[in-house]
Amino acid sequence: MGPAADYDDSPALEALLQALEPLARQERAICLKIEPNLEDDSLTTGRLCELGLRPSPQQIQPQRTILVSLQDEPDAILGRMKQKTRYNVRLAKRKGVTVRAGDGNDLSAFYQLMETTSQRDGFGIHSQAYYQAAHQLFVPANRSRLLLAEFEGQLLAGLVVFAFGDTAIYMYGASSDAHRNRMPTYLLQWEAMLWAKEQGCRTYDLWGAPDEDEDTLEAEFTQRSDGLWGVYRFKRGFGGRLLRRVGAWDLVYAPLRYRLYAWVAGWLGQRQAS
């Protein structure tokens, strides 16, 4: 999701893209792909087109997400949640679930949870070394936190939250099949929000929702569980607002090879959709 830049400053953006071009050509890159953290509107897309970028045939990150405001006091943030979600946050506490910050020694156990969740819910994960690298890079700088939910010493669920600027981002989450009735994932998200608020974040990004308008989401979420529909029911309960970002855009360096890449990306997209 970048680059992190002032998209109202066209000369600075042009200078940034020009500075990247020699490296891109040295590496024989087909294109430079960016995913600006900007809302999808005509002003944004027009600005990107003026910089010579074009919409990419291959999206990397989910375009639609849910943002929870952290600007009020905790009771007010809880008050905006759906009644059932608020109940589950409190239920987890009553049922003895505790949440603590994990350290490097906990990464192996967290990764085992990731493997369990991946197999159960059918999504891909990175290698354990990837999560270890992220932990080593961001946790010492207080830009990330590994949070673990436990019951009587047994690990039930975990998540990794990152903080960048005034936004916290829920990036990785995992849970076991044990004690799911104790609602550990709800308490985890709440504790992540409280940590983010302590870091000065004003927004908590729940990172990823089906790319549909709100009316469609609300009409169909009880019937669908494919893709990001499976987590939408959970995320919608935290009282956030739906946002669609502008998505991935490409700056093309090798037009002929890019046409082949675009064809392959389009074919793969159609195959996944079917």
Backbone torsions as a table, in degrees:
resi	resn	phi	psi	omega
1	MET	NA	87.6	-178.2
2	GLY	-171.5	-172.5	2.5
3	PRO	-74.7	157.9	174.3
4	ALA	-78.4	105.3	-173.3
5	ALA	-154.1	167.4	175.7
6	ASP	-89.0	103.6	-175.8
7	TYR	-76.4	-4.4	171.8
8	ASP	-84.5	-12.7	-178.5
9	ASP	-100.7	82.4	-175.5
10	SER	-59.8	-42.9	178.9
11	PRO	-59.5	-39.1	179.4
12	ALA	-67.2	-40.1	178.5
13	LEU	-65.5	-41.9	177.7
14	GLU	-60.8	-42.0	178.9
15	ALA	-63.7	-38.6	178.7
16	LEU	-63.5	-47.4	180.0
17	LEU	-63.6	-38.6	178.1
18	GLN	-66.3	-36.3	179.5
19	ALA	-68.5	-29.4	-179.9
20	LEU	-80.1	-23.2	-172.5
21	GLU	-60.3	-43.9	179.6
22	PRO	-59.4	-40.3	178.3
23	LEU	-65.9	-42.1	-179.8
24	ALA	-61.4	-42.6	-179.8
25	ARG	-71.4	-34.7	176.3
26	GLN	-60.6	-37.7	179.6
27	GLU	-86.5	4.6	-179.8
28	ARG	56.4	42.8	-180.0
29	ALA	-70.2	141.6	173.8
30	ILE	-73.2	-40.3	-178.6
31	CYS	-159.0	165.6	169.3
32	LEU	-104.3	124.3	-178.9
33	LYS	-106.3	128.3	175.8
34	ILE	-126.1	155.2	175.4
35	GLU	-133.0	82.9	-176.6
36	PRO	-60.6	142.1	178.1
37	ASN	-83.3	62.6	-175.0
38	LEU	-129.3	148.6	178.4
39	GLU	-68.8	145.5	-178.4
40	ASP	-78.7	105.4	175.0
41	ASP	-148.8	170.4	-174.0
42	SER	-65.9	-32.8	179.6
43	LEU	-65.1	-44.4	-179.6
44	THR	-65.6	-47.9	-178.6
45	THR	-63.9	-37.0	177.5
46	GLY	-63.7	-39.6	179.3
47	ARG	-64.7	-41.1	180.0
48	LEU	-68.2	-38.6	177.0
49	CYS	-62.8	-39.4	178.9
50	GLU	-62.0	-26.9	178.8
51	LEU	-84.2	1.9	178.2
52	GLY	89.6	8.7	179.4
53	LEU	-88.4	158.3	177.1
54	ARG	-134.8	150.9	177.9
55	PRO	-57.2	135.1	-177.2
56	SER	-82.3	144.0	174.1
57	PRO	-75.7	-7.2	-176.1
58	GLN	-128.3	106.8	175.1
59	GLN	-83.3	140.6	-179.7
60	ILE	-100.4	-54.0	-178.8
61	GLN	-99.8	156.4	176.7
62	PRO	-59.6	134.2	-179.9
63	GLN	-76.3	-30.4	-176.4
64	ARG	-105.5	143.1	-178.6
65	THR	-148.0	178.6	177.5
66	ILE	-124.1	126.5	-178.3
67	LEU	-110.7	127.4	178.3
68	VAL	-105.2	126.4	178.3
69	SER	-75.2	133.1	178.0
70	LEU	-108.9	15.2	-170.2
71	GLN	-78.8	-15.7	-179.5
72	ASP	-96.8	178.2	175.6
73	GLU	-69.0	156.2	-177.7
74	PRO	-52.1	-41.3	-179.6
75	ASP	-61.6	-36.6	179.6
76	ALA	-71.6	-36.4	177.1
77	ILE	-64.3	-44.7	176.1
78	LEU	-60.7	-38.7	-177.2
79	GLY	-64.8	-24.6	179.1
80	ARG	-83.4	-10.9	-179.7
81	MET	-73.8	157.8	172.4
82	LYS	-60.2	147.5	-174.7
83	GLN	-56.2	-40.8	-178.0
84	LYS	-67.2	-38.3	179.2
85	THR	-66.5	-45.9	178.1
86	ARG	-59.4	-41.4	177.9
87	TYR	-61.9	-42.5	-177.7
88	ASN	-68.6	-34.0	175.5
89	VAL	-60.2	-46.8	-178.6
90	ARG	-73.0	-33.4	178.9
91	LEU	-62.3	-42.7	179.8
92	ALA	-57.3	-41.9	178.1
93	LYS	-64.4	-44.1	-178.5
94	ARG	-65.2	-31.2	-178.4
95	LYS	-88.4	12.9	171.2
96	GLY	87.3	11.7	176.4
97	VAL	-75.7	134.6	175.8
98	THR	-121.6	152.9	179.7
99	VAL	-124.4	132.5	177.9
100	ARG	-134.8	161.1	174.9
101	ALA	-78.5	131.3	177.5
102	GLY	-90.2	161.0	176.5
103	ASP	-124.8	-170.8	-177.5
104	GLY	-57.9	-29.5	-179.9
105	ASN	-71.0	-16.2	-178.2
106	ASP	-93.5	-4.9	-173.0
107	LEU	-65.7	-35.8	179.0
108	SER	-63.4	-43.1	179.2
109	ALA	-66.3	-39.8	178.0
110	PHE	-64.1	-39.7	-179.5
111	TYR	-65.7	-36.3	175.9
112	GLN	-61.1	-39.0	174.8
113	LEU	-63.2	-40.1	178.4
114	MET	-60.4	-42.0	179.1
115	GLU	-64.0	-42.2	178.3
116	THR	-61.1	-45.5	-178.5
117	THR	-67.2	-39.5	178.9
118	SER	-60.6	-45.0	-179.6
119	GLN	-68.8	-37.4	-177.3
120	ARG	-72.5	-43.0	-172.0
121	ASP	-103.3	-4.6	172.8
122	GLY	72.0	44.2	173.4
123	PHE	-128.2	158.2	-177.5
124	GLY	-83.2	153.6	176.2
125	ILE	-131.4	165.3	176.3
126	HIS	-83.7	177.4	174.1
127	SER	-73.0	162.1	178.1
128	GLN	-61.9	-35.0	179.6
129	ALA	-61.2	-32.1	178.9
130	TYR	-62.8	-48.1	-179.1
131	TYR	-68.8	-32.7	176.1
132	GLN	-65.1	-41.7	178.7
133	ALA	-63.7	-43.7	178.7
134	ALA	-61.7	-41.4	179.1
135	HIS	-61.5	-46.7	-177.3
136	GLN	-66.9	-32.2	-177.9
137	LEU	-78.2	-39.7	-166.9
138	PHE	-109.1	-30.5	-176.8
139	VAL	-66.7	-45.5	179.3
140	PRO	-60.2	-27.6	178.6
141	ALA	-86.3	5.9	-178.8
142	ASN	59.3	32.9	176.8
143	ARG	-104.5	0.5	179.8
144	SER	-155.7	158.9	178.5
145	ARG	-147.9	132.3	170.2
146	LEU	-93.7	121.0	-179.7
147	LEU	-115.4	136.5	-176.0
148	LEU	-125.5	130.8	177.1
149	ALA	-100.9	131.3	-175.8
150	GLU	-133.2	156.7	170.9
151	PHE	-133.3	117.0	-178.7
152	GLU	50.6	43.1	176.3
153	GLY	84.9	-6.9	-179.5
154	GLN	-92.6	129.0	-179.7
155	LEU	-74.0	123.8	-178.4
156	LEU	-107.4	-35.9	-175.4
157	ALA	-162.2	161.4	177.9
158	GLY	-153.5	158.7	173.9
159	LEU	-148.7	160.6	174.6
160	VAL	-122.2	125.0	178.9
161	VAL	-116.8	141.4	177.9
162	PHE	-116.4	152.0	175.9
163	ALA	-122.2	127.3	177.8
164	PHE	-139.2	117.7	-176.3
165	GLY	62.6	-129.0	-178.9
166	ASP	-99.2	16.6	-177.0
167	THR	-124.5	135.3	171.1
168	ALA	-104.9	145.6	-173.9
169	ILE	-129.1	124.8	173.7
170	TYR	-81.2	109.3	-171.9
171	MET	-103.4	-46.3	-174.8
172	TYR	-130.9	137.5	177.6
173	GLY	-145.6	150.4	-178.7
174	ALA	-155.3	153.8	178.8
175	SER	-151.0	152.4	176.6
176	SER	-87.6	177.8	176.7
177	ASP	-91.3	-0.7	-176.5
178	ALA	-89.7	141.2	173.1
179	HIS	54.6	36.7	179.8
180	ARG	-64.8	-24.0	178.8
181	ASN	-68.6	-12.1	177.6
182	ARG	-87.4	-0.7	172.4
183	MET	56.6	47.5	-176.7
184	PRO	-65.1	-30.8	-176.6
185	THR	-68.5	-28.8	178.2
186	TYR	-68.7	-45.1	179.2
187	LEU	-66.8	-35.1	177.3
188	LEU	-59.1	-48.3	-179.5
189	GLN	-62.0	-39.5	179.9
190	TRP	-64.6	-43.9	178.8
191	GLU	-66.0	-33.7	176.2
192	ALA	-65.4	-38.4	177.2
193	MET	-65.1	-41.5	179.2
194	LEU	-65.0	-40.3	176.0
195	TRP	-61.9	-44.7	-179.7
196	ALA	-61.3	-41.3	179.1
197	LYS	-62.9	-38.5	177.7
198	GLU	-63.4	-28.7	179.2
199	GLN	-82.2	-0.3	179.9
200	GLY	90.5	9.8	179.4
201	CYS	-72.8	143.1	179.7
202	ARG	-103.8	-13.6	-175.9
203	THR	-139.4	142.8	175.8
204	TYR	-117.9	117.4	-176.4
205	ASP	-95.3	115.2	-179.0
206	LEU	-79.1	-3.8	164.5
207	TRP	58.3	79.5	167.8
208	GLY	111.1	118.4	174.3
209	ALA	-144.3	160.5	177.3
210	PRO	-57.0	143.3	-176.0
211	ASP	-83.9	69.7	178.4
212	GLU	-135.8	158.4	177.4
213	ASP	-70.4	164.4	-172.1
214	GLU	-62.7	-37.4	179.8
215	ASP	-61.8	-42.7	179.5
216	THR	-65.9	-42.6	179.3
217	LEU	-59.3	-46.9	-177.1
218	GLU	-70.4	-27.6	-179.3
219	ALA	-78.9	-26.7	-169.3
220	GLU	-116.7	-8.2	-170.8
221	PHE	-65.6	-23.9	179.0
222	THR	-78.1	-17.6	-178.0
223	GLN	-100.4	-17.6	-172.2
224	ARG	-115.0	147.1	178.1
225	SER	-138.5	5.1	-179.6
226	ASP	-77.4	151.5	176.4
227	GLY	54.5	-135.3	-178.9
228	LEU	-78.5	-4.9	175.6
229	TRP	-62.5	-31.0	-177.9
230	GLY	-64.2	-27.9	-179.2
231	VAL	-102.8	-10.6	-178.2
232	TYR	-62.5	-42.7	-179.8
233	ARG	-55.6	-42.0	179.3
234	PHE	-67.1	-48.3	-173.5
235	LYS	-70.2	-34.8	-176.7
236	ARG	-62.3	-23.5	-176.1
237	GLY	-70.7	-13.7	-175.0
238	PHE	-87.0	6.2	169.0
239	GLY	77.9	27.5	-180.0
240	GLY	-92.1	-178.8	176.6
241	ARG	-110.6	146.2	-179.5
242	LEU	-80.0	136.7	179.1
243	LEU	-136.9	137.0	173.1
244	ARG	-110.5	121.8	179.2
245	ARG	-85.9	168.2	-174.4
246	VAL	-72.6	-17.5	175.6
247	GLY	84.9	-166.9	-175.1
248	ALA	-86.1	139.5	178.3
249	TRP	-131.6	148.3	-176.0
250	ASP	-118.9	140.2	168.4
251	LEU	-108.1	113.7	-168.5
252	VAL	-87.3	132.7	176.4
253	TYR	-109.6	-29.3	-176.7
254	ALA	-128.7	89.7	-171.3
255	PRO	-57.1	-42.0	-177.3
256	LEU	-67.4	-46.5	178.6
257	ARG	-67.0	-32.4	178.7
258	TYR	-65.4	-37.3	178.5
259	ARG	-62.5	-39.5	176.9
260	LEU	-65.7	-44.8	178.3
261	TYR	-59.2	-43.8	-178.7
262	ALA	-64.2	-37.8	179.5
263	TRP	-66.2	-46.0	-180.0
264	VAL	-63.7	-43.9	179.8
265	ALA	-62.0	-39.6	178.3
266	GLY	-66.7	-40.3	178.8
267	TRP	-64.6	-43.4	178.6
268	LEU	-64.2	-38.5	178.9
269	GLY	-63.2	-41.8	178.3
270	GLN	-66.1	-37.6	-179.9
271	ARG	-66.0	-41.8	178.9
272	GLN	-66.1	-37.9	-178.5
273	ALA	-66.9	-30.4	-178.9
274	SER	-86.7	NA	NA
